[in-house]
Amino acid sequence: MNRAVVFIGFCVLLLNIALIKADEDECWYLNPSNNQYYDLSKMMKDTDYTLSDGDTTYNVNICQNSFAPCNPRNGMCQRQGVSYYPCGNANYMTFLPYIDDSGKVIDGIAINYGNGDPCNFSPRQSTINIECDKDAGQGTITSASERSTCNYYVYMKSKYACGYKSLKDAQNGGSKKSKSKGAGDYWGWIILSLSITGFVAYIIIGMAVKYKKYDARGVEMIPNINFWKDFPFLIKDGVFFTIQKVSCNKLLADWSPSYSSY
Protein backbone atom coordinates (compact mmCIF):
# COMPACT_ATOMS: atom_id res chain seq x y z
CA MET A 1 0.00 0.00 0.00
CA ASN A 2 2.82 2.43 0.86
CA ARG A 3 4.49 1.78 -2.51
CA ALA A 4 1.22 2.51 -4.27
CA VAL A 5 0.87 5.83 -2.44
CA VAL A 6 4.44 6.81 -3.36
CA PHE A 7 3.78 5.89 -6.99
CA ILE A 8 0.61 7.98 -7.13
CA GLY A 9 2.46 10.93 -5.56
CA PHE A 10 5.17 10.64 -8.20
CA CYS A 11 2.56 10.69 -10.99
CA VAL A 12 0.94 13.80 -9.52
CA LEU A 13 4.38 15.49 -9.41
CA LEU A 14 4.90 14.73 -13.11
CA LEU A 15 1.47 16.15 -13.87
CA ASN A 16 2.30 19.39 -12.07
CA ILE A 17 5.55 19.72 -14.01
CA ALA A 18 3.67 19.18 -17.26
CA LEU A 19 1.07 21.80 -16.40
CA ILE A 20 3.75 24.34 -15.44
CA LYS A 21 5.44 23.76 -18.78
CA ALA A 22 2.15 24.23 -20.60
CA ASP A 23 1.55 27.51 -18.77
CA GLU A 24 4.94 28.81 -19.87
CA ASP A 25 4.15 27.95 -23.47
CA GLU A 26 0.91 29.97 -23.33
CA CYS A 27 2.69 33.35 -23.23
CA TRP A 28 1.89 34.01 -26.90
CA TYR A 29 -0.82 35.78 -28.85
CA LEU A 30 -2.23 35.92 -32.38
CA ASN A 31 -3.07 39.57 -33.01
CA PRO A 32 -6.29 39.76 -35.06
CA SER A 33 -5.49 43.36 -36.03
CA ASN A 34 -2.48 42.41 -38.15
CA ASN A 35 -2.64 38.58 -38.17
CA GLN A 36 0.80 38.38 -36.54
CA TYR A 37 2.02 36.03 -33.82
CA TYR A 38 3.77 37.33 -30.70
CA ASP A 39 5.62 35.22 -28.13
CA LEU A 40 6.66 36.94 -24.89
CA SER A 41 7.88 33.87 -22.98
CA LYS A 42 11.49 35.10 -23.23
CA MET A 43 10.48 38.31 -21.45
CA MET A 44 9.65 36.35 -18.29
CA LYS A 45 12.31 37.12 -15.66
CA ASP A 46 13.45 36.00 -12.22
CA THR A 47 13.68 39.70 -11.35
CA ASP A 48 11.21 42.46 -12.22
CA TYR A 49 11.29 45.25 -14.74
CA THR A 50 11.25 48.42 -12.64
CA LEU A 51 10.83 52.17 -13.08
CA SER A 52 11.07 54.75 -10.31
CA ASP A 53 9.58 58.24 -10.33
CA GLY A 54 10.24 60.11 -7.10
CA ASP A 55 8.81 58.07 -4.22
CA THR A 56 6.85 55.84 -6.61
CA THR A 57 8.26 52.62 -8.03
CA TYR A 58 6.56 50.31 -10.52
CA ASN A 59 7.45 46.60 -10.58
CA VAL A 60 6.31 44.64 -13.62
CA ASN A 61 6.76 41.11 -14.87
CA ILE A 62 5.53 39.44 -18.04
CA CYS A 63 3.12 36.49 -18.07
CA GLN A 64 3.72 35.96 -14.36
CA ASN A 65 3.36 37.85 -11.11
CA SER A 66 6.14 40.18 -10.02
CA PHE A 67 8.48 39.52 -7.12
CA ALA A 68 7.71 42.79 -5.33
CA PRO A 69 6.28 42.41 -1.81
CA CYS A 70 2.68 43.11 -2.81
CA ASN A 71 0.12 41.03 -0.94
CA PRO A 72 -1.01 39.12 -2.88
CA ARG A 73 1.68 39.07 -5.55
CA ASN A 74 0.52 40.76 -8.77
CA GLY A 75 1.89 41.12 -12.27
CA MET A 76 2.11 44.86 -11.60
CA CYS A 77 2.99 46.26 -8.17
CA GLN A 78 3.16 49.94 -7.25
CA ARG A 79 5.17 51.20 -4.29
CA GLN A 80 4.41 54.63 -2.88
CA GLY A 81 6.64 55.48 0.05
CA VAL A 82 6.43 52.40 2.27
CA SER A 83 3.09 51.15 0.92
CA TYR A 84 2.61 48.55 -1.80
CA TYR A 85 -0.45 48.28 -4.04
CA PRO A 86 -1.29 45.19 -6.14
CA CYS A 87 -2.26 46.72 -9.48
CA GLY A 88 -3.26 43.72 -11.56
CA ASN A 89 -2.94 39.97 -11.20
CA ALA A 90 -1.11 38.01 -13.92
CA ASN A 91 -3.51 35.11 -13.29
CA TYR A 92 -6.17 37.36 -14.87
CA MET A 93 -4.05 38.23 -17.89
CA THR A 94 -5.56 39.23 -21.24
CA PHE A 95 -3.64 39.86 -24.46
CA LEU A 96 -4.66 42.83 -26.60
CA PRO A 97 -3.47 44.52 -29.80
CA TYR A 98 -1.15 47.47 -29.15
CA ILE A 99 -3.13 50.51 -30.34
CA ASP A 100 -1.74 53.99 -29.66
CA ASP A 101 -3.79 57.02 -28.61
CA SER A 102 -4.41 57.97 -32.25
CA GLY A 103 -5.95 54.55 -32.98
CA LYS A 104 -2.98 53.27 -34.97
CA VAL A 105 -2.06 49.59 -34.61
CA ILE A 106 1.56 49.35 -33.43
CA ASP A 107 3.85 46.38 -34.05
CA GLY A 108 3.81 45.12 -30.52
CA ILE A 109 1.44 43.68 -27.96
CA ALA A 110 -0.53 44.84 -24.93
CA ILE A 111 -1.26 42.85 -21.79
CA ASN A 112 -4.02 43.69 -19.34
CA TYR A 113 -3.63 42.52 -15.73
CA GLY A 114 -6.97 42.62 -13.91
CA ASN A 115 -8.39 41.87 -10.47
CA GLY A 116 -5.87 43.91 -8.50
CA ASP A 117 -6.35 45.48 -5.07
CA PRO A 118 -9.85 46.96 -4.46
CA CYS A 119 -9.92 50.68 -5.20
CA ASN A 120 -13.02 52.92 -5.22
CA PHE A 121 -15.31 49.88 -5.34
CA SER A 122 -13.49 48.30 -8.31
CA PRO A 123 -10.23 46.37 -8.63
CA ARG A 124 -7.04 48.04 -9.80
CA GLN A 125 -5.88 47.04 -13.27
CA SER A 126 -2.85 47.64 -15.44
CA THR A 127 -2.19 47.69 -19.17
CA ILE A 128 1.35 46.85 -20.26
CA ASN A 129 2.03 48.17 -23.77
CA ILE A 130 5.13 46.54 -25.30
CA GLU A 131 6.44 47.93 -28.57
CA CYS A 132 8.60 45.98 -31.01
CA ASP A 133 12.18 47.28 -30.93
CA LYS A 134 14.85 44.84 -32.06
CA ASP A 135 17.54 46.98 -30.43
CA ALA A 136 15.85 47.05 -27.01
CA GLY A 137 17.13 43.69 -25.77
CA GLN A 138 14.96 41.60 -23.46
CA GLY A 139 12.89 44.60 -22.46
CA THR A 140 12.87 47.94 -20.73
CA ILE A 141 10.20 50.24 -19.27
CA THR A 142 10.11 53.65 -20.95
CA SER A 143 7.28 55.17 -18.89
CA ALA A 144 4.58 54.32 -16.37
CA SER A 145 1.72 56.29 -14.89
CA GLU A 146 -1.64 56.10 -13.16
CA ARG A 147 -3.56 57.64 -16.08
CA SER A 148 -6.85 57.53 -14.19
CA THR A 149 -7.62 56.52 -10.62
CA CYS A 150 -6.55 52.90 -10.10
CA ASN A 151 -5.86 52.37 -13.83
CA TYR A 152 -2.19 52.05 -14.68
CA TYR A 153 -0.41 52.20 -18.02
CA VAL A 154 3.12 50.96 -18.56
CA TYR A 155 5.05 51.42 -21.81
CA MET A 156 7.88 49.08 -22.70
CA LYS A 157 10.09 48.13 -25.64
CA SER A 158 11.48 44.67 -26.38
CA LYS A 159 12.97 42.69 -29.22
CA TYR A 160 10.59 39.88 -28.27
CA ALA A 161 7.47 42.01 -28.90
CA CYS A 162 7.81 41.78 -32.68
CA GLY A 163 5.19 40.06 -34.79
CA TYR A 164 5.80 37.10 -37.13
CA LYS A 165 3.69 35.21 -39.63
CA SER A 166 3.83 31.94 -37.69
CA LEU A 167 3.98 30.95 -34.03
CA LYS A 168 7.17 28.98 -34.66
CA ASP A 169 8.89 32.07 -36.08
CA ALA A 170 7.70 34.12 -33.11
CA GLN A 171 9.07 31.56 -30.65
CA ASN A 172 12.35 31.45 -32.57
CA GLY A 173 12.57 35.22 -32.75
CA GLY A 174 12.60 34.92 -36.55
CA SER A 175 15.89 33.04 -36.52
CA LYS A 176 16.00 29.76 -38.45
CA LYS A 177 18.99 28.68 -36.35
CA SER A 178 17.14 29.02 -33.07
CA LYS A 179 16.44 25.84 -31.13
CA SER A 180 13.42 27.25 -29.33
CA LYS A 181 10.60 24.79 -28.96
CA GLY A 182 7.57 25.14 -31.16
CA ALA A 183 3.85 24.57 -30.86
CA GLY A 184 4.27 20.82 -31.29
CA ASP A 185 5.98 20.61 -27.89
CA TYR A 186 3.07 22.53 -26.36
CA TRP A 187 0.57 19.90 -27.55
CA GLY A 188 2.98 17.17 -26.50
CA TRP A 189 2.90 18.44 -22.93
CA ILE A 190 -0.89 18.69 -23.05
CA ILE A 191 -1.17 15.06 -24.21
CA LEU A 192 1.34 13.98 -21.55
CA SER A 193 -0.54 15.77 -18.78
CA LEU A 194 -3.87 14.26 -19.87
CA SER A 195 -2.30 10.78 -20.03
CA ILE A 196 -0.84 11.10 -16.54
CA THR A 197 -4.17 12.41 -15.20
CA GLY A 198 -6.03 9.48 -16.74
CA PHE A 199 -3.53 6.96 -15.36
CA VAL A 200 -3.67 8.42 -11.85
CA ALA A 201 -7.50 8.37 -12.00
CA TYR A 202 -7.38 4.71 -13.13
CA ILE A 203 -5.17 3.78 -10.15
CA ILE A 204 -7.18 5.72 -7.56
CA ILE A 205 -10.62 4.60 -8.77
CA GLY A 206 -9.44 1.00 -9.24
CA MET A 207 -8.00 0.86 -5.73
CA ALA A 208 -11.20 2.33 -4.27
CA VAL A 209 -13.37 -0.24 -6.07
CA LYS A 210 -11.22 -3.19 -5.01
CA TYR A 211 -11.07 -1.92 -1.42
CA LYS A 212 -14.82 -1.37 -1.17
CA LYS A 213 -16.26 -4.15 -3.31
CA TYR A 214 -13.68 -6.93 -3.01
CA ASP A 215 -12.20 -6.17 0.45
CA ALA A 216 -8.72 -6.04 -1.08
CA ARG A 217 -5.91 -4.75 1.09
CA GLY A 218 -2.29 -3.77 0.58
CA VAL A 219 -0.73 -4.37 -2.83
CA GLU A 220 -3.78 -6.40 -3.88
CA MET A 221 -5.70 -3.11 -4.14
CA ILE A 222 -3.80 -2.21 -7.33
CA PRO A 223 -6.18 -2.68 -10.29
CA ASN A 224 -5.23 -5.45 -12.74
CA ILE A 225 -2.36 -6.38 -10.48
CA ASN A 226 -1.53 -9.60 -12.38
CA PHE A 227 -1.05 -7.62 -15.57
CA TRP A 228 1.31 -5.16 -13.84
CA LYS A 229 3.29 -8.03 -12.34
CA ASP A 230 3.73 -9.48 -15.83
CA PHE A 231 4.34 -6.11 -17.49
CA PRO A 232 8.18 -6.17 -17.22
CA PHE A 233 8.22 -9.62 -18.88
CA LEU A 234 5.93 -8.39 -21.65
CA ILE A 235 8.29 -5.48 -22.33
CA LYS A 236 11.30 -7.80 -22.36
CA ASP A 237 9.61 -10.23 -24.74
CA GLY A 238 8.59 -7.39 -27.03
CA VAL A 239 12.16 -6.06 -27.21
CA PHE A 240 13.68 -9.52 -27.75
CA PHE A 241 11.08 -10.39 -30.40
CA THR A 242 11.84 -7.17 -32.32
CA ILE A 243 15.62 -7.75 -32.18
CA GLN A 244 15.19 -11.34 -33.34
CA LYS A 245 13.01 -10.44 -36.32
CA VAL A 246 15.02 -7.38 -37.41
CA SER A 247 18.26 -9.40 -37.34
CA CYS A 248 16.62 -12.31 -39.24
CA ASN A 249 17.30 -14.62 -36.30
CA LYS A 250 21.01 -13.81 -36.28
CA LEU A 251 20.62 -12.42 -32.78
CA LEU A 252 18.79 -14.17 -29.94
CA ALA A 253 18.21 -17.19 -32.19
CA ASP A 254 17.51 -19.47 -29.22
CA TRP A 255 15.09 -17.09 -27.55
CA SER A 256 11.39 -17.88 -27.26
CA PRO A 257 8.60 -15.95 -25.52
CA SER A 258 8.39 -16.61 -21.80
CA TYR A 259 4.70 -17.45 -21.83
CA SER A 260 5.07 -19.22 -18.51
CA SER A 261 5.62 -15.85 -16.85
CA TYR A 262 2.18 -14.67 -17.95
Disulfide bonds with the S-S distance in Angstrom:
Cys27-Cys63 1.82
Cys70-Cys77 1.86
Cys119-Cys150 1.50
Cys132-Cys162 1.96
